């Protein structure tokens, strides 16, 4: 059985790939949208068969209450609701 021989250029190429590849790929893992921003202030928290499921897509508490009436559940404030949008959007509007 023959042992593998390693050459200096081969080792350098492997080290370069091991360190350069993650450095190039790391900045590309961006989020789809900036956190925290959710334009809907109310969430429906369902009970019954859908116990624990939620839908945070309501502009008014009345919309939320109409949705859960008859199917069970309750309405709760959306913990991610931010009426002002992201900080980046606010900074873009400031200079006039």
C-alpha positions in Angstrom: 0.0 0.0 0.0 1.4 3.4 -1.1 1.1 6.4 1.2 -0.1 9.7 -0.4 2.5 12.3 -0.8 1.7 16.0 -0.3 3.4 18.7 -2.1 3.8 22.3 -1.0 1.7 23.8 -3.9 -1.1 21.3 -3.2 -1.1 22.1 0.5 -1.1 25.9 -0.2 -4.0 25.5 -2.7 -6.0 23.5 -0.2 -5.4 26.1 2.5 -6.3 28.9 0.2 -9.6 27.2 -0.7 -10.4 26.4 2.9 -10.0 30.1 4.0 -11.0 32.0 0.9 -14.2 30.2 0.0 -16.0 30.9 3.3 -14.8 34.6 3.2 -16.4 35.0 -0.3 -19.6 33.2 0.6 -20.2 34.7 4.0 -21.5 38.1 2.8 -24.0 36.5 0.4 -26.1 35.1 3.3 -28.4 38.1 3.5 -31.9 38.2 4.9 -34.9 38.4 2.6 -36.1 41.5 4.4 -34.9 43.7 7.2 -36.0 42.9 10.8 -38.0 43.9 12.7 -40.8 45.2 10.5 -44.3 44.0 10.3 -47.0 46.4 9.2 -49.9 44.4 10.8 -50.7 45.2 14.5 -53.0 42.3 15.3 -52.6 38.5 15.4 -55.2 35.8 15.5 -54.2 32.9 17.8 -56.3 29.9 16.9 -57.6 27.2 19.2 -59.3 23.8 18.5 -57.8 21.7 15.7 -55.4 24.5 14.8 -54.3 25.0 18.4 -51.3 27.3 18.7 -51.4 28.5 15.1 -51.4 32.2 14.5 -52.0 34.7 11.7 -50.5 38.2 12.1 -52.1 39.8 9.1 -54.8 42.1 10.5 -54.9 45.9 10.3 -57.7 46.2 12.9 -58.8 44.2 15.9 -62.3 44.0 14.3 -60.8 42.1 11.3 -59.1 39.8 13.7 -62.2 39.2 15.9 -64.3 38.4 12.8 -61.8 35.8 11.7 -61.6 33.9 15.0 -65.4 34.1 15.7 -66.9 30.7 15.0 -63.6 28.8 14.7 -62.2 29.7 18.1 -59.3 31.6 19.3 -58.4 35.1 20.4 -56.7 38.3 19.2 -53.4 39.5 20.5 -51.1 42.4 19.7 -48.4 41.6 17.2 -45.1 41.7 19.1 -43.2 42.5 15.9 -45.5 45.4 14.8 -43.6 48.5 13.9 -45.7 51.3 12.4 -42.6 53.4 11.4 -40.9 50.7 9.3 -37.2 49.9 9.4 -34.5 52.3 10.6 -33.0 52.3 7.1 -36.2 53.6 5.6 -36.4 56.3 8.2 -32.9 57.5 7.5 -33.5 57.6 3.8 -36.5 59.9 4.2 -34.8 62.3 6.7 -32.6 64.5 4.4 -34.8 67.0 2.5 
